[in-house]
Amino acid sequence: MKWEWQVTCSDLVGALSMKLSVIALDYDGTITRGDTLEPTVREAIGLARKGGIITLLVTGRILEELQRVAGPLHFVDGVVAENGAVTYFPDSGYLSTHAPLVPDTFVQELRRRKIPHQVGRCLVDADANEAARILDVIRHLELPLVLAFNGGRVMTMPQGISKATGLRTALDTLRVSARNTLAIGDRENDHELLRLAEVGVAVGWGSAALRAVADVVIDGTGPPAVAQYIRGLAASQQLPVPARARRRLRLGYTEDGHEFSLAVRGRNVLITGDAKSGKSWIAGLLCEQLILHGYSTCILDPEGDYRTLEALPGVTVLGGEDPPPTPRELLRALRYPDRSVVIDLSHRPHDEKIEYIRAVLPALNEIRRQTGLPHRILLDEAHYYLHDADASALLDFERNGYTIVTYWASRLPHALMAKTEVMIVTHESSPAEVDALRQWCVTCQPVDPSRWSILGRLASRQAVALPITEEAGGDLRLFTFGSRLAPHVRHREKYVDVPVAESRAFFFAVNSRAAGHRARTLRQFVEKLESVTTATLDGHLRRGDFSRWIEDVFGDFALGARLRALEQDYVATHRPDTVRDMIAAICERYDVKHAELLAVS
């Protein structure tokens, strides 16, 4: 089959054109002098919008008060007012509230007590010195309201409302991602705003507490510095990379019990090691956490290893028994920021898989340049299609953000390895592969050569981060990888009927006697279990042979853990249904089509 892939401008109509999609700006103190918007900021906002970057005001002000001091709000794409309770889109005039309206009883009591205030739709604004009296009113009326301070003002609002909740509503309405958003603020009510955005920026003349937690601090003494910063963003059209990352991907735990995690950045990641050593488990773990952090991910899955990620929010599996997606179908699947896609090629012939992947990668690169999505692309079994002189042309090294999974890293192009900043190695028994990794890892030279032998001694569920990985601390950092939320299935279809090597077959001994039966596929394994009783497999169950074989041969640690629990329960209780339960666990996980289960006693 010939794959024709072209993504045209008409396909991308309505899609955002920049990786930096949104700038969210606080108003008072950040871009104003007093009530007055800084003219140079207004000009910089115009440049950003001209470049395709959406600009939003996110303010604690009541909307009508903002319109009074700022005039018509058409110089921005949208406004989040009342500290997150109200969104307004000037061009369409669309306005919505996202919280209960101010209770009449509350306003009446404020007036009765002669507490000066200003009432919005969902928020009441007052001088901060009135906070104690306002709190007494809230307690007296037993209302679900909270106080939020902002400089010399205090805002009374419904519980659970913040600038972050309002910004998220605006982004959802616009169908753009918080992971492509930069927010700028100055005071205490901007903490949640900066935390939601991918990059949170504080101004140097604002709150010290906000500066301490911000990703970036704008030097200067007033709004003209913000204008200059926005002009730089408009020119680069990319999110800046902070020195420290707030979002981290937990991989597991080091030997001393400390958590080992990777900072979320646009780095290229290599995961390599022997076949069935846990590579796709770690890759799936990374994808799972990226998706839960709100990053859009596209996974090219030659063997069906990642299908179970569909259990996570926003994940769609395409392909499988159906044809893989066309360019237009893929663009449709990735057009929303909260969507991730697994392209399952496990039912395609090998040559067709390679042809499809080599055709889809340039199209994915173009989609990502135009829309900023997906944030990360995972390529499994990469040695099959990234090994020749043309391979580098398939990848966009200006954007990076690739996760490469392979058991044959030495076959990958040098251009890719030169751009790889994270290297994770599971059990690696090939000296040639270890030598290739040492050569590529430019920061590995100071490491004692004898230390590298650890790669050939790793146990199941262990991996090493090479020194090129910033988080490795300049050493070979051993860690045990952690659990996953979504189940993991290695090569669902492949190992049902495709035999493993003879040396890795399961040899059945019934009642401690050689039974003369070997299982080289999961189907054979299940069929043999169906034909015997639990009591006849007493030795295997006591030694934990079944769980060990599943883990060592298929690398399926989740199923291995289930079988181990059944084995341990058998040792303690001699349950006669143990083998039946094992059969059910295997068939549920791998969809093994087999005859009606025999009665097992």
C-alpha positions as semicolon CSV with decimal commas, in nm:
position;residue;x (nm);y (nm);z (nm)
1;M;0,000;0,000;0,000
2;K;0,133;0,345;-0,090
3;W;0,077;0,613;0,170
4;E;0,027;0,962;0,028
5;W;0,072;1,222;0,298
6;Q;0,029;1,593;0,241
7;V;-0,100;1,843;0,495
8;T;-0,223;2,151;0,311
9;C;-0,304;2,499;0,437
10;S;-0,674;2,429;0,387
11;D;-0,642;2,130;0,622
12;L;-0,510;2,363;0,893
13;V;-0,765;2,643;0,865
14;G;-0,859;2,759;1,215
15;A;-0,561;2,590;1,378
16;L;-0,323;2,794;1,589
17;S;-0,002;2,862;1,405
18;M;0,243;2,894;1,691
19;K;0,374;2,674;1,964
20;L;0,326;2,969;2,200
21;S;-0,049;2,990;2,164
22;V;-0,163;3,214;2,449
23;I;-0,029;3,500;2,661
24;A;-0,238;3,561;2,975
25;L;-0,179;3,903;3,133
26;D;-0,270;4,038;3,472
27;Y;-0,389;4,401;3,449
28;D;-0,327;4,617;3,758
29;G;0,039;4,671;3,835
30;T;0,159;4,438;3,561
31;I;0,072;4,634;3,247
32;T;-0,070;4,954;3,398
33;R;0,043;5,269;3,575
34;G;-0,240;5,338;3,815
35;D;-0,554;5,264;3,615
36;T;-0,394;5,346;3,280
37;L;-0,278;5,077;3,038
38;E;0,084;5,129;2,933
39;P;0,078;5,230;2,560
40;T;0,387;5,023;2,474
41;V;0,216;4,715;2,619
42;R;-0,086;4,774;2,397
43;E;0,147;4,793;2,094
44;A;0,329;4,473;2,197
45;I;-0,003;4,292;2,238
46;G;-0,090;4,394;1,883
47;L;0,236;4,244;1,755
48;A;0,169;3,918;1,939
49;R;-0,185;3,891;1,806
50;K;-0,064;3,969;1,454
51;G;0,171;3,674;1,490
52;G;-0,118;3,443;1,581
53;I;-0,072;3,445;1,960
54;I;-0,397;3,476;2,155
55;T;-0,383;3,741;2,427
56;L;-0,608;3,737;2,734
57;L;-0,648;3,978;3,024
58;V;-0,690;3,794;3,354
59;T;-0,787;4,033;3,630
60;G;-0,959;4,064;3,964
61;R;-1,145;4,370;3,838
62;I;-1,519;4,378;3,785
63;L;-1,575;4,379;3,409
64;E;-1,762;4,710;3,392
65;E;-1,494;4,877;3,603
66;L;-1,226;4,739;3,370
67;Q;-1,411;4,877;3,068
68;R;-1,434;5,216;3,239
69;V;-1,058;5,246;3,294
70;A;-0,931;5,056;2,986
71;G;-1,194;5,156;2,733
72;P;-1,316;4,912;2,468
73;L;-1,142;4,580;2,522
74;H;-1,100;4,484;2,156
75;F;-0,720;4,511;2,186
76;V;-0,725;4,160;2,344
77;D;-0,891;3,834;2,239
78;G;-1,063;3,773;2,570
79;V;-1,099;3,881;2,931
80;V;-1,117;3,675;3,249
81;A;-1,264;3,912;3,507
82;E;-1,371;3,900;3,872
83;N;-1,071;3,686;3,961
84;G;-1,187;3,399;3,741
85;A;-1,565;3,412;3,782
86;V;-1,644;3,586;3,451
87;T;-1,518;3,541;3,094
88;Y;-1,583;3,788;2,817
89;F;-1,488;3,783;2,447
90;P;-1,501;4,140;2,314
91;D;-1,529;4,068;1,943
92;S;-1,840;3,852;1,982
93;G;-1,972;4,014;2,297
94;Y;-2,010;3,668;2,454
95;L;-2,009;3,680;2,834
96;S;-2,045;3,396;3,083
97;T;-2,021;3,345;3,458
98;H;-1,869;3,040;3,622
99;A;-1,975;3,085;3,982
100;P;-2,287;3,164;4,187
101;L;-2,400;3,525;4,183
102;V;-2,336;3,745;4,485
103;P;-2,609;3,664;4,744
104;D;-2,852;3,952;4,801
105;T;-2,844;3,887;5,173
106;F;-2,467;3,943;5,176
107;V;-2,494;4,277;4,993
108;Q;-2,778;4,392;5,217
109;E;-2,577;4,313;5,529
110;L;-2,272;4,498;5,396
111;R;-2,490;4,801;5,336
112;R;-2,654;4,773;5,676
113;R;-2,311;4,770;5,841
114;K;-2,198;5,055;5,612
115;I;-1,899;4,865;5,477
116;P;-1,783;5,037;5,154
117;H;-1,779;4,792;4,864
118;Q;-1,834;4,742;4,492
119;V;-2,053;4,459;4,366
120;G;-1,989;4,259;4,050
121;R;-2,172;3,954;3,924
122;C;-1,997;3,701;4,145
123;L;-1,745;3,911;4,339
124;V;-1,749;4,193;4,593
125;D;-1,447;4,425;4,601
126;A;-1,350;4,627;4,909
127;D;-1,057;4,786;5,086
128;A;-0,833;4,525;5,253
129;N;-0,878;4,705;5,588
130;E;-1,241;4,592;5,584
131;A;-1,148;4,224;5,572
132;A;-1,225;4,149;5,937
133;R;-1,571;4,310;5,919
134;I;-1,650;4,130;5,590
135;L;-1,540;3,798;5,737
136;D;-1,772;3,856;6,032
137;V;-2,062;3,903;5,787
138;I;-1,974;3,579;5,608
139;R;-1,963;3,390;5,938
140;H;-2,287;3,550;6,057
141;L;-2,475;3,454;5,737
142;E;-2,299;3,114;5,708
143;L;-2,223;3,173;5,338
144;P;-1,983;2,964;5,122
145;L;-1,764;3,265;5,045
146;V;-1,390;3,324;5,081
147;L;-1,163;3,628;5,093
148;A;-0,875;3,681;4,849
149;F;-0,628;3,963;4,902
150;N;-0,461;4,156;4,625
151;G;-0,241;4,439;4,743
152;G;-0,459;4,691;4,922
153;R;-0,786;4,529;4,810
154;V;-0,981;4,226;4,928
155;M;-1,218;4,028;4,709
156;T;-1,508;3,820;4,840
157;M;-1,600;3,535;4,607
158;P;-1,743;3,182;4,596
159;Q;-1,523;2,898;4,708
160;G;-1,307;2,727;4,446
161;I;-1,282;3,026;4,211
162;S;-0,947;3,170;4,106
163;K;-0,776;3,322;3,807
164;A;-0,668;2,970;3,715
165;T;-1,023;2,835;3,698
166;G;-1,128;3,130;3,483
167;L;-0,829;3,096;3,252
168;R;-0,893;2,724;3,211
169;T;-1,253;2,797;3,112
170;A;-1,135;3,052;2,855
171;L;-0,877;2,812;2,714
172;D;-1,135;2,533;2,692
173;T;-1,368;2,770;2,507
174;L;-1,092;2,862;2,263
175;R;-0,977;2,496;2,242
176;V;-0,615;2,578;2,321
177;S;-0,384;2,420;2,576
178;A;-0,255;2,548;2,908
179;R;0,064;2,369;2,805
180;N;0,103;2,626;2,525
181;T;0,023;2,920;2,754
182;L;0,245;3,179;2,924
183;A;0,104;3,391;3,208
184;I;0,241;3,715;3,355
185;G;0,139;3,855;3,695
186;D;0,254;4,068;3,986
187;R;0,067;3,993;4,310
188;E;-0,075;3,731;4,544
189;N;-0,389;3,654;4,345
190;D;-0,170;3,552;4,049
191;H;-0,018;3,241;4,210
192;E;-0,275;2,999;4,068
193;L;-0,264;3,173;3,731
194;L;0,110;3,119;3,698
195;R;0,082;2,762;3,828
196;L;-0,171;2,665;3,561
197;A;0,026;2,808;3,269
198;E;0,313;2,613;3,118
199;V;0,541;2,908;3,193
200;G;0,459;3,145;3,480
201;V;0,625;3,487;3,471
202;A;0,643;3,739;3,757
203;V;0,743;4,104;3,725
204;G;1,046;4,223;3,920
205;W;0,856;4,508;4,088
206;G;0,578;4,286;4,222
207;S;0,532;4,044;4,509
208;A;0,847;3,877;4,639
209;A;0,648;3,561;4,714
210;L;0,530;3,541;4,353
211;R;0,881;3,600;4,219
212;A;1,005;3,314;4,435
213;V;0,777;3,058;4,267
214;A;0,773;3,197;3,912
215;D;0,949;3,022;3,625
216;V;1,076;3,354;3,488
217;V;1,113;3,701;3,640
218;I;1,103;4,010;3,418
219;D;1,370;4,256;3,527
220;G;1,276;4,622;3,530
221;T;1,075;4,875;3,723
222;G;0,747;4,898;3,535
223;P;0,518;4,796;3,248
224;P;0,758;4,899;2,964
225;A;0,967;4,596;3,064
226;V;0,660;4,375;3,009
227;A;0,612;4,533;2,667
228;Q;0,969;4,448;2,573
229;Y;0,923;4,091;2,696
230;I;0,604;4,044;2,492
231;R;0,781;4,177;2,182
232;G;1,045;3,908;2,231
233;L;0,777;3,642;2,258
234;A;0,608;3,771;1,944
235;A;0,938;3,747;1,758
236;S;1,032;3,395;1,876
237;Q;0,675;3,261;1,883
238;Q;0,792;2,994;2,124
239;L;0,762;2,934;2,494
240;P;1,082;3,010;2,685
241;V;1,246;2,718;2,865
242;P;1,273;2,795;3,239
243;A;1,586;2,701;3,430
244;R;1,377;2,483;3,659
245;A;1,073;2,277;3,568
246;R;0,767;2,257;3,791
247;R;0,620;1,948;3,626
248;R;0,808;1,625;3,667
249;L;0,767;1,272;3,537
250;R;0,827;1,017;3,810
251;L;1,014;0,711;3,683
252;G;1,075;0,529;4,010
253;Y;1,314;0,519;4,303
254;T;1,693;0,515;4,337
255;E;1,885;0,268;4,551
256;D;1,870;0,500;4,853
257;G;1,490;0,525;4,829
258;H;1,471;0,873;4,679
259;E;1,229;0,946;4,397
260;F;1,384;0,963;4,051
261;S;1,202;1,186;3,803
262;L;1,259;1,382;3,483
263;A;1,178;1,748;3,439
264;V;0,922;1,811;3,166
265;R;1,110;1,990;2,891
266;G;1,122;1,959;2,515
267;R;1,414;1,717;2,529
268;N;1,463;1,413;2,310
269;V;1,456;1,093;2,518
270;L;1,618;0,759;2,424
271;I;1,498;0,441;2,596
272;T;1,707;0,140;2,500
273;G;1,801;-0,208;2,622
274;D;1,753;-0,575;2,543
275;A;1,426;-0,706;2,406
276;K;1,166;-0,764;2,679
277;S;1,370;-0,574;2,938
278;G;1,101;-0,319;3,025
279;K;1,159;-0,044;2,764
280;S;0,796;-0,005;2,662
281;W;0,691;-0,014;3,028
282;I;0,908;0,293;3,099
283;A;0,799;0,460;2,775
284;G;0,435;0,399;2,863
285;L;0,497;0,533;3,214
286;L;0,635;0,856;3,067
287;C;0,343;0,887;2,825
288;E;0,092;0,820;3,099
289;Q;0,226;1,100;3,318
290;L;0,256;1,344;3,027
291;I;-0,107;1,281;2,937
292;L;-0,219;1,329;3,297
293;H;-0,024;1,657;3,308
294;G;-0,226;1,776;3,007
295;Y;0,029;1,723;2,729
296;S;-0,090;1,600;2,390
297;T;0,102;1,290;2,282
298;C;0,113;1,092;1,957
299;I;0,245;0,735;1,985
300;L;0,354;0,535;1,681
301;D;0,299;0,182;1,810
302;P;0,418;-0,093;1,573
303;E;0,334;-0,382;1,808
304;G;0,022;-0,271;1,999
305;D;0,210;-0,216;2,327
306;Y;0,038;0,112;2,414
307;R;-0,330;0,037;2,347
308;T;-0,421;0,035;2,715
309;L;-0,335;0,405;2,744
310;E;-0,686;0,451;2,602
311;A;-0,802;0,410;2,962
312;L;-0,665;0,760;3,031
313;P;-0,862;1,082;2,967
314;G;-0,857;1,207;2,610
315;V;-0,664;0,913;2,458
316;T;-0,785;0,759;2,131
317;V;-0,646;0,444;1,967
318;L;-0,653;0,450;1,587
319;G;-0,560;0,162;1,359
320;G;-0,545;-0,184;1,510
321;E;-0,786;-0,400;1,312
322;D;-0,889;-0,086;1,118
323;P;-0,665;0,090;0,866
324;P;-0,431;0,348;1,025
325;P;-0,548;0,710;1,006
326;T;-0,512;0,923;0,695
327;P;-0,356;1,270;0,728
328;R;-0,694;1,437;0,757
329;E;-0,813;1,185;1,019
330;L;-0,495;1,235;1,221
331;L;-0,526;1,613;1,201
332;R;-0,887;1,585;1,321
333;A;-0,784;1,359;1,610
334;L;-0,513;1,604;1,722
335;R;-0,696;1,930;1,664
336;Y;-0,791;1,968;2,031
337;P;-0,524;2,019;2,299
338;D;-0,663;1,764;2,544
339;R;-0,636;1,476;2,297
340;S;-0,366;1,212;2,256
341;V;-0,346;0,946;1,988
342;V;-0,204;0,593;1,977
343;I;-0,157;0,470;1,620
344;D;-0,167;0,090;1,653
345;L;0,006;-0,076;1,357
346;S;0,019;-0,425;1,507
347;H;-0,213;-0,570;1,238
348;R;-0,010;-0,431;0,945
349;P;0,261;-0,633;0,764
350;H;0,613;-0,531;0,863
351;D;0,697;-0,353;0,537
352;E;0,368;-0,164;0,547
353;K;0,439;-0,047;0,903
354;I;0,773;0,098;0,797
355;E;0,627;0,266;0,491
356;Y;0,344;0,419;0,694
357;I;0,568;0,554;0,971
358;R;0,815;0,706;0,728
359;A;0,524;0,875;0,554
360;V;0,344;0,995;0,865
361;L;0,642;1,152;1,044
362;P;0,686;1,451;0,807
363;A;0,310;1,510;0,820
364;L;0,317;1,502;1,202
365;N;0,604;1,750;1,200
366;E;0,403;1,986;0,982
367;I;0,094;1,954;1,200
368;R;0,306;2,029;1,506
369;R;0,467;2,335;1,347
370;Q;0,128;2,470;1,253
371;T;-0,068;2,393;1,570
372;G;0,186;2,322;1,843
373;L;0,032;1,975;1,883
374;P;0,117;1,706;1,967
375;H;0,358;1,818;2,237
376;R;0,549;1,488;2,222
377;I;0,588;1,210;1,965
378;L;0,686;0,858;2,073
379;L;0,851;0,623;1,823
380;D;0,871;0,259;1,929
381;E;1,085;-0,003;1,750
382;A;1,267;0,298;1,599
383;H;1,562;0,097;1,465
384;Y;1,339;-0,040;1,187
385;Y;1,275;0,297;1,022
386;L;1,536;0,543;1,158
387;H;1,852;0,368;1,048
388;D;1,944;0,505;0,704
389;A;2,082;0,830;0,567
390;D;1,734;0,973;0,510
391;A;1,615;0,912;0,866
392;S;1,717;1,253;0,998
393;A;1,492;1,420;0,744
394;L;1,194;1,249;0,905
395;L;1,248;1,435;1,235
396;D;1,209;1,803;1,322
397;F;1,512;1,888;1,535
398;E;1,402;2,248;1,581
399;R;1,099;2,131;1,778
400;N;1,248;1,809;1,927
401;G;1,014;1,648;2,182
402;Y;1,070;1,288;2,061
403;T;1,080;0,974;2,274
404;I;1,274;0,701;2,091
405;V;1,239;0,337;2,200
406;T;1,470;0,069;2,055
407;Y;1,679;-0,236;2,139
408;W;1,930;-0,139;1,867
409;A;2,042;0,213;1,953
410;S;2,367;0,183;1,757
411;R;2,160;0,179;1,440
412;L;2,011;0,524;1,498
413;P;2,143;0,825;1,302
414;H;2,416;1,036;1,462
415;A;2,211;1,352;1,405
416;L;1,939;1,213;1,631
417;M;2,180;1,102;1,902
418;A;2,353;1,440;1,898
419;K;2,014;1,596;1,980
420;T;1,928;1,345;2,256
421;E;1,954;1,480;2,611
422;V;1,801;1,195;2,812
423;M;1,922;0,833;2,785
424;I;1,753;0,556;2,985
425;V;1,892;0,201;2,958
426;T;1,725;-0,117;3,077
427;H;1,918;-0,447;3,083
428;E;2,174;-0,430;2,799
429;S;2,376;-0,748;2,729
430;S;2,548;-0,638;2,406
431;P;2,901;-0,494;2,451
432;A;2,869;-0,325;2,110
433;E;2,555;-0,143;2,218
434;V;2,715;-0,036;2,546
435;D;3,018;0,099;2,355
436;A;2,790;0,295;2,121
437;L;2,609;0,449;2,418
438;R;2,939;0,547;2,579
439;Q;3,048;0,723;2,261
440;W;2,720;0,910;2,224
441;C;2,703;1,012;2,589
442;V;2,937;1,311;2,567
443;T;2,935;1,364;2,944
444;C;3,013;0,998;3,021
445;Q;3,391;1,010;2,980
446;P;3,473;1,081;3,348
447;V;3,276;0,773;3,456
448;D;3,494;0,476;3,553
449;P;3,475;0,228;3,258
450;S;3,419;-0,060;3,501
451;R;3,090;0,100;3,608
452;W;2,936;0,028;3,269
453;S;2,917;-0,343;3,343
454;I;2,613;-0,263;3,558
455;L;2,404;-0,240;3,239
456;G;2,443;-0,614;3,185
457;R;2,350;-0,700;3,543
458;L;2,023;-0,510;3,578
459;A;1,731;-0,705;3,721
460;S;1,375;-0,680;3,599
461;R;1,216;-0,342;3,678
462;Q;1,562;-0,178;3,695
463;A;1,708;0,082;3,461
464;V;1,995;0,331;3,449
465;A;1,990;0,696;3,351
466;L;2,316;0,781;3,173
467;P;2,517;1,089;3,280
468;I;2,405;1,287;2,975
469;T;2,067;1,300;3,156
470;E;2,073;1,610;3,376
471;E;1,887;1,435;3,657
472;A;2,148;1,157;3,671
473;G;2,389;1,390;3,849
474;G;2,686;1,306;3,625
475;D;2,681;0,934;3,706
476;L;2,512;0,611;3,598
477;R;2,197;0,654;3,806
478;L;2,033;0,320;3,889
479;F;1,663;0,322;3,968
480;T;1,375;0,078;3,998
481;F;1,088;0,189;3,780
482;G;0,752;0,248;3,934
483;S;0,397;0,136;3,882
484;R;0,160;0,253;3,613
485;L;-0,201;0,362;3,634
486;A;-0,302;0,210;3,301
487;P;-0,228;-0,161;3,249
488;H;0,054;-0,257;3,015
489;V;0,033;-0,536;2,760
490;R;0,338;-0,635;2,558
491;H;0,268;-0,726;2,198
492;R;-0,091;-0,839;2,264
493;E;-0,138;-1,020;1,937
494;K;0,224;-1,112;1,871
495;Y;0,278;-1,347;2,165
496;V;-0,054;-1,528;2,152
497;D;0,061;-1,744;1,861
498;V;0,413;-1,635;1,761
499;P;0,655;-1,872;1,940
500;V;0,941;-1,755;2,157
501;A;1,284;-1,915;2,122
502;E;1,306;-2,281;2,222
503;S;1,545;-2,192;2,503
504;R;1,280;-1,959;2,653
505;A;0,989;-2,205;2,634
506;F;0,807;-2,309;2,952
507;F;0,882;-2,672;3,041
508;F;0,597;-2,835;3,234
509;A;0,682;-3,080;3,512
510;V;0,368;-3,244;3,654
511;N;0,395;-3,389;4,005
512;S;0,772;-3,328;3,991
513;R;0,802;-3,551;3,681
514;A;0,893;-3,430;3,335
515;A;0,569;-3,405;3,139
516;G;0,740;-3,371;2,805
517;H;0,540;-3,061;2,716
518;R;0,686;-2,723;2,625
519;A;0,486;-2,406;2,572
520;R;0,636;-2,151;2,331
521;T;0,326;-1,938;2,289
522;L;0,067;-1,804;2,528
523;R;-0,199;-2,014;2,358
524;Q;0,003;-2,332;2,418
525;F;0,065;-2,224;2,776
526;V;-0,306;-2,170;2,845
527;E;-0,405;-2,493;2,670
528;K;-0,166;-2,690;2,891
529;L;-0,296;-2,521;3,207
530;E;-0,650;-2,612;3,102
531;S;-0,559;-2,978;3,069
532;V;-0,427;-3,034;3,422
533;T;-0,541;-2,983;3,779
534;T;-0,404;-2,738;4,030
535;A;-0,270;-3,017;4,248
536;T;-0,055;-3,162;3,968
537;L;0,123;-2,825;3,930
538;D;0,209;-2,797;4,299
539;G;0,584;-2,764;4,240
540;H;0,553;-2,489;3,979
541;L;0,314;-2,293;4,202
542;R;0,535;-2,318;4,510
543;R;0,845;-2,205;4,318
544;G;0,664;-1,916;4,147
545;D;0,758;-2,053;3,803
546;F;0,453;-1,917;3,618
547;S;0,488;-1,554;3,726
548;R;0,865;-1,563;3,665
549;W;0,819;-1,695;3,309
550;I;0,564;-1,428;3,220
551;E;0,797;-1,154;3,348
552;D;1,125;-1,288;3,211
553;V;1,002;-1,394;2,867
554;F;0,723;-1,146;2,791
555;G;0,829;-0,857;3,014
556;D;0,472;-0,828;3,146
557;F;0,533;-0,728;3,506
558;A;0,171;-0,640;3,577
559;L;0,046;-0,986;3,480
560;G;0,344;-1,139;3,657
561;A;0,241;-0,962;3,977
562;R;-0,114;-1,098;3,947
563;L;0,012;-1,453;3,897
564;R;0,261;-1,417;4,182
565;A;-0,020;-1,316;4,416
566;L;-0,213;-1,627;4,313
567;E;0,097;-1,844;4,366
568;Q;0,154;-1,700;4,711
569;D;-0,211;-1,749;4,799
570;Y;-0,184;-2,113;4,689
571;V;0,117;-2,168;4,914
572;A;-0,082;-2,030;5,207
573;T;-0,424;-2,186;5,141
574;H;-0,389;-2,463;4,874
575;R;-0,684;-2,313;4,686
576;P;-0,800;-2,569;4,424
577;D;-0,912;-2,293;4,182
578;T;-0,568;-2,130;4,157
579;V;-0,492;-2,249;3,803
580;R;-0,840;-2,157;3,681
581;D;-0,784;-1,804;3,818
582;M;-0,446;-1,788;3,641
583;I;-0,604;-1,888;3,310
584;A;-0,868;-1,618;3,353
585;A;-0,604;-1,354;3,428
586;I;-0,400;-1,441;3,119
587;C;-0,701;-1,458;2,887
588;E;-0,841;-1,131;3,014
589;R;-0,511;-0,953;2,951
590;Y;-0,419;-1,102;2,614
591;D;-0,756;-1,189;2,464
592;V;-0,644;-1,547;2,412
593;K;-0,918;-1,724;2,214
594;H;-0,940;-2,072;2,358
595;A;-1,187;-2,348;2,417
596;E;-1,430;-2,351;2,706
597;L;-1,230;-2,375;3,027
598;L;-1,214;-2,722;3,164
599;A;-1,321;-2,787;3,517
600;V;-1,014;-2,760;3,737
601;S;-1,015;-2,901;4,083
